Amino acid sequence: MKKIFLTAITLAAMQLPAFAQTDAELKSDGKGGSTENVLTYGMGYNQNRYSALKQVNKQTVKRLVPIWNVSTGSNYGEQGQPLVYNGVMYVTDADATLAIDIATGKQLWRTPVEWDPATPRVVCCGISNKGPALYNGKLFRGTLDAFVIALDQKTGKELWRQKAADWKEGFTITGAPLVANGVLITGMSGAEFGTRLWLDGWDPDTGKQLWRRYTVPGPGEKGNETWPAGDAYLHGGGSTWITGSYDPELDLVYWGTGNAGPWNPQTRPGDNLYTASVLAFRPKTGEIVWHYQFSPNEMYDWDANWEMILADIAVEGAKRKVVMQMNRNGFLYVLDRVNGKLLSAKPFEKVTWATHVDMATGRPVESEVSKRVRAGETVEVWPSPWGAKNWPHAAFNPETGLLYANTMHIAHTYRFIPAEFKPGQRYVGVENKRVPQVAGEPVAHVEAIDPLSGAPKWRAPIYDIPNYAAVLASAGGLLFTGKETGEFQALDIDTGKTLWQFQTGSGINAQPITFTFKGRQYVVIQSGLGGVNQIRMAGELKNIPRGGSVWAFAVMDQ
């Protein structure tokens, strides 16, 4: 009996590492850990989306070819970032979770996600899922109808399921979870539906809820004094639908919050904490250590959800631990991530709503444009509600010290109208229309930007449709991104020149990753926008197919 018992323990110990992601592995992801694994959203807790791999470089990229292509079976679109562990890739979208053998492209398992067909009526904006999290042999993800689920990483079998909210009230989960210091953290969408949003902490083993931190504080909580008396805070928004970053040394998670609700601010005078902010909090408890609000009394739908990029950079001659964000409002912010002190805030696109950010107070100084909007006029505002940069994530290259991003050069007119709260219906209170593009001006750019000055080192103009794919930077001198017309691209990191592209057959607004498998570097992207979409290009309507798939590329041997 003793011999059999020992044999069983030995077998278990031999089998476990294949599906056991530890805190140590997550901390090393993207920081000198195994190049064969991609274990975290953003290719590292710092969300740099940078790889030190050089096998695919400026010289070899012309030989980059597809190795395999796998259909996701979804017709709703792909915005996700795959994760990779021990030769298996894990992919999510709104419809399902897939495990794919990297060696062959064979689907190992597929677990459907079932949700009420009526759910999309309360989804803003797009039926999507941005990715999973891995930890201790489990895969975690959110669902469109606001559940958090855990799957067995080896089989895809559901292990636990927790209801985070009632989707009928306007709540949904589209973002990827984050595991930090042993806690599974999830965000929530729904600010356009008059909801009050939050972050949740879960026990990854059991699914037990450990804490809930509302991003709009209630009576008696710090920050509630920035809301008017009454129930305005109950409909105050503050979505958390983009995954946060984590600094294990400081044990702080950095998570952006979304717009206030409704957009029309007339019913909610005050700064309206903690909307349009970054929260630095303890993963074990959800305790907020510090916050910084980018847009007090936010009224333009400028979510501050976007990626929080962590880096150590020189500021006025001294090395500082910083968190950076290219905010939707057009300013590029650099904060001390230890204490939240504002170090820099410079415009990186055309901004007319504010003249500058006051470095003494940390507050934007609103221009006459914003004053006219508040007075009820119809006014042209830069940037548009789509932002100077939308959710597609930027990359940071620690070698060049530059940020690389898909940005937008678009304006809208704003006019406030009354907003009436009705459960499960949009609660916005604004009329806005796109301003026609000036002939010869680009609608967007791919660009390299200095974090402290906001100035571009180079800009590659886009004249048809803004890119809605994230950017991946590599030590091979390349940037990878994609176009909504279906091209997956490799750009020269020094100039923005397109060095290679491949037509995937479906529009791209997902997140590229790169890794090695048996010594060979792979680059992977999800493709698909959902259904068939008509896009106007050069005055002509063109059909862009939107079926979902996963593409894996590697350099062809000479």
N, C-alpha and C positions, 0 to 999 in steps of 0.2 A: 504493500500500500504506500509505504513511504517513497519507494522508487517511482511509482506511478505519479504520486503527487508532485515530486520534484520535476518530473518530465513535463507535466502539464504547466507548471510555473515557467519552465524554460521556454516552452513553445509560446506561451503567452507573451513572455518578454521579447522573444524573437519577432513576433507578429506585430506588437504594439507600435514600434517606431514608425512603421509604414503609415500610420494614421494618428500620430501623436504630435500635434503642434504645441509647443511649450511657450511660456512667456519669454524665455531666452531666445528662441527662434524668431518670435515676432519682433523682439527688440533689435535683432541683427539683420532683419529683412531690409535690403537696400543699403546696408552699412557694413559691407564686407562679409556678410553671411553667404550661404550657398547661392551661386548664380543660377542654379537649377530650379529654385523655388521663387514664387511670388506669393507672399503670404498676407499682405496687407493692402488695403485701399490706398492708392497713391504710390505704390511700390516702395513702401517704407512709412513708418509712423510720421516722418517729417513731411510727407506728401511732396517731395521734390520731383517725382516722376522723372528721375534721372538714372541712367545705367552706365556703369564703367566699362561695359562690354565694347569691344572694338572690332570684332570679326566682320560685322556689317559696318562698312565705313564708306567714305566718299569714293574710294576706288572700286570696292567690291559691290556696292549697292546696285550697279547696273546689271548684276547677275542674280539679283534677288527674284525668286520665283515662288509660286505657291507650292507647298508640300502636300497640303490637304485642305479640304473645305467641308464643313459639316453644317447641314441645315438644322436650325433650332426648332423648326416646326411652328414658329410664331409669325403671325401676320400683324403684330402690333408695334414692332420696332425694337431696336437694340440700343441701349445707352450704357451697357454695363462694362465693368472691368473684370476680366477673368482672373482667377487665382490659380496657382500651380503648386503642386506638392508631389514629390517622388514620382514624376512621370505621368501624373494625371492632372488634367485641367478641369476647373469647375466654372461653369457658366450659368448665369441667371438672366431671365427676362420676366415680363409680366406673366407669361404662360407656364413656365417650367424651370426646373433646375437640371442641368446636364453634367455628367462626368464623361470626359473624353480621354482616350488613350493617346498620349502625344506621339508615340512611336508610329501609330497607324492611322490616327484620326478616327478610330472606331469609337462609337458611342458605347460607354460601359453601362450607364444607366440614365434614365430620364424620369424625373418625378414631376408630374403635372401639378400646377397650382390652380385650384378651382375657386372661382369667386362668382358672386351673383352677377348676371349679365347687366344688371342696372347700375353696378358700381361706377362705371366710367362717367356717369352724369355728375359725380362730385369730385372728379379728378382734375386738378389743375397742376401741371399742364402737359398732358401726354401720358398714355398708358405705357408705363415703363418700369424697369428695375435697374438700379445702378451697380448691383453686385452683391456677393456674399461675404461672410467672414468665416475663418477657419480657426478651430481651437480644440485641442484634446480629442481629435478624431471625429469632431462634429462640424457640420456646415450650418451656418445660421443665415437667415434671410428674412426680409419683410414681405408682405403681400399687399396687393392693391386694396383689399378690404380690411387692412389694418390689423393683421395678425403677425406675430413673430413666431417663427418655427425653427426647429432644429432637426436636421437630417443626419442619419448615419453616413459618414463620409465614404464608407466602403460600399454600401448597398443602395443609398438613397432613401432608405426607410425613414419615415417620420418618427422621431423620438419624443418630441413634445411640441405643443402648440399653445400659445397664449394670446388672448384677445387684448390688444392694446387700446382699442377704441371702437366706437360704432361708426362704420363707414357712412351710414345714412345721415349722420350729422355733419358730414363733410371732411372726415378724417381719412387719410390714406398713407401708406408707407411705400415710397419709391426709392429711398436711399439705402446705401449699404450699411450694415452694422459695423461697429468697432469693438474689438476686445482690448481692454486696457487694464493692466494690473488685475487680471482674472475676472473682470466684470464685462458683460456684454452690454453695449450701449446702443440704443436705437433712437432715431429721430422721427418726426411726424410732419406731414404736410396738411394744409387746409386753411391757410390764412385768408384765402379769397372767399371763404364760406362763413365768415363771422365766428370762427372758432378761437379758442385759447389753447396755445400749443405748449409742448414740453419736450423734455428728454427723459428716457427711461433707462434704469440700470437693472439688469437681470442676472440671475445665477445661471451660467451657461450649462451647468450639469442638470439642473432640475427645471429651469424656466421660472423659478420663483422671482417675483418682482422685488428688488432690493430697495429701490428708491424711485421717486418721480420728482423732477425739477421743472416747474412751470417757467416758461420764458417770459410770461406776463405775470408779475407778482400780484397776489390778492391782498385783501385788507389785513393789516398787521405785518405784512412782509416788506422788507426793505425794497424800495423802488415803487411801491404802490402809490406813494405820494405824487409820482409823476403822471398819474392818471386822474381824470376828474372823478368826483364822487359819483356813486351810482354803479351801474353794471357795465360800463364801457370796457373795463378790463376783461370781462367775460367773453368779449368778441374781438379782443385786441390783436389776434394774429401771432406773429413771432414763430413762423415755421422753422423746422430744423432738418430739412430734407437733403442736406449735403453732409457727408461724413466728416467728422472732426479729425484733428491731428493729436499726437500724444508725445510728450517729452517724459520718458521714463525716469530721467535723473531728477527732474523737478516734481515728478508724479502729478503733472497737470495735463488735462485734456483741453484743447482749444476748439470751440465749436461756434460757428456762425449762426445767427438767427435772421429770420426773414422780415418781410414788410409788416407794418402795423395795419390793423383793420378798423374801419374800411380805409381805402386809399384817401378818400375825402376826410381831412383831419378836423373838420369843423365841430364834430361831436366829441373830440378827444384832445382838448388843449393840454399842453405839457410835453415833456420829452418822450413819454411813453416807453419807459424801460420795460424789458430789455430787448425791444425790437430793434432790428437793423444794427446789431451789436455783435461783438465777439465775447464769449464767456470762457473764462479760464476756471476749471473746476476740478475737484478731486474725483477720480473715477470710482472710488469705493463708496462714496456717500452722496455725490452730486453737489457737494458744498461749493458755492461760488467763491473763489479766492479774489478775483478781480474781473472787471468788465471794462469794455470801451465801446461807446456808442458812436457809430460812423455817421448816422443821419438822424439826429433828434427830431421828434415829431414827423417822422418819415411820411411822405405823401406822394411819392412817384413810383411805388412798387419796386424800389431798389433793395431787393434782398441783400443781406450781408452773409448769406449762407455759404458763399463760395469758399473754395479751398483755403485753408490756413497753412501757409508754407513756412516751415521752420528752418532756420539756418543760423550759422554763426558768421557774422560779417563785420567789417571795420566801419565804425561810425565815428566821425571826427577823430580818427586816429586810434580808437580803442575798439577791441573786439567785443561785440555785444551778441548775446543770445536774442534773436529776434523772431517775431512772427510777422509775415507779410501777407497782404491781401490786395489784389487788384479789384477794387470794389465796383459794383455795378454803377455807382454814382459818378464814376469817372476819375476818382482819386486813387492813387496807389499809396497804401498805408504801410509804414514800418513801425512796429511796436516792440518795446522790450518785453520779451515773453515771461520774464520773472515777475514783473510788477505792473505791466500794462502801460508804462509811460510811452507817450507818443514821441517818436524819434523823427518821423518824416511823413508828410502827406502832400503829394504833388500830383497834379492832373496828368494823366497819360493819354487822354483823348480830349476832344472838344467838350468843354464844360461851360454852360451859361447860367445854371441855376444858383451857383455860388461863385464868389470872387476868389476865395482861398479858404484854407483851414487855419484858424488862429492857433499857433503853436503853444501859446500860454494857456488857453482854455481847452484846447483840443476840439473845439467846435467849428463847424463850417460857418462861414459868413455869407448869408444868403444875399443874392443879387436882386436887382430890381425885377428881373424875370420872375423869381420865386414870389416876390411881394405882389406882383400882378396876378399870379396864379392864385395866391391866397385870397386876393380881393374878388375872385370870381371871373376874371377875364379869360378869354381863350388865347393861349400864348404858346409860341413855339419854344420848346425846351430841348436842350442838349445835355446829356444823352437821352435817348428814348426810354420807355419802360423796359425795353429789352436790355438796356444797359450799355455802357462802354465795353463791357465784357459780360457775357452771360455765363451759365454754369460750366460750359466746357473748360476743363481745367488747364491751368498754366503749368509749365515746368520750370525748375530752377537748376542751373548748372553751377555747382560749387567751384568748378575750375575757371569758368569765365566770369562768375559773379553776376550773371544776367538772368532775367526772367524771359520766358518765351511763351507767347500767347496768341490765340485768335481773338481779335478785338473787333468792335463794330463802330461804324461812322454813320449813325442814323439819328434823326430827330423826329419827335412827335409833337402835335399840339395837345394841350391839356385844357380841360374845363371841368370844374367840379359840378356835380348834380346831386340831388338828395339821395341818400342811401337808407334803405329800409331793411332791417334784419328779419329774415325768414329762415328758419332752420333748414339746412340742406340746400339753400340757394345762394348764389353769388352775392356777396356783400362788398361792393366796391365803391360806387358813387363817383364815377368819373367818366367823362367822354374824352377819348383820345384817338387821334388819327395820325397815320404816318405822313410826314412831310415829304413831298416828291423829291427825289434825288436830283441834285444839280448835275447837269450834263458834264461828263468828264471826271466827276468825283467818284472815288471808290465807295462801296458800301461797307467795306471791312478791310482788315489787314491781318497778315501774320507778321509778328514783329518781335524783335529782341529789345528789351527795355532795362535800363538801369534802375534798380530798386529805389535808390535815394533821390534821384533827380526826376524820375518819371520820363526821362527823355529816351527816345528810341535810338538804338545803335544802327538799326536798319528797319525798314518797313517794306513788306511785299504787299502791294495793293490787290484787292479782290473787287471785281466790278459786277459780278452777277449775283451770287447768293453768299451770305456770310457763312463761314465754316462753323459747324456745330459739333465738332469733334475735339476731344482733349489733345494736348500736345505731350509728346514723349521726347526727351533729350537724351543723347548718348555721347560717350567719349569717342565714338567713331566719327564725330563731326557732323552728326545728322539730327534732324528733327523729324518725327513721324506724326502725321495728322491725316485727316480725311475730309472729303467734301460731300455735301448733300447730293451731288450728282453722281456719287459712287466711286470716285477715285481715292484710293489709298496712296498717300504721298510720302516721299522722303525728301526733305529740304536741306540745303547746305546751311549749317548752323551759323556760319559767318556772314552769309549774304541773304538768305531766304530763297535762293534760287532753287527751283524744282529740279532735282537730280534723277528722280525715278517716280513713276506712278503706275498703278495697276487698277483697272476698272473691275470692281467687285460685282457690278451688276445691280447693286442696290445702294441707296444713299447711306452715308456714314455719319452718325453723331454719337459714337461710342468712344472708348478709351483704349489706346494701344498699350501693349506691354511687350517686354523682351526678356529673354532668359536663355539658358543653355540646356541642351539635352544631349547627353553622351558627347559632350565637347563641341556641339554645333549650336550656333546662336539662332534662335527663332524670334520672329516678330509676329505678333498676333493682333487681330482686330475683329470685333464684331461688326457686322454690316446689316443694315435694314432699318427702314423708317416706318414700316407698317402699311400694307395695302399698296395702292398705286396712287401716286400724288402727281398733280400737274404743277410744274414750276415754270415761271416765266423767265426765259433767258433771251436777252437781246430782242425783246419785244415779241417773242414767239413762245407759245405754250408747248412744253415738252412733258411727256409721261415718264416718270421715274419710278421703276418698280421698287417695292419696299419689303420684300420677303426677307426673313431673318436667316443669318448664317454666321459661321465663324471661319475665319481664314488664317492659316498658319503659313508663314513665309520663311525661307532660308536661302542662303547663297548657293547657287548651283556650282558644283565642282567644275573646274576648267577641263 
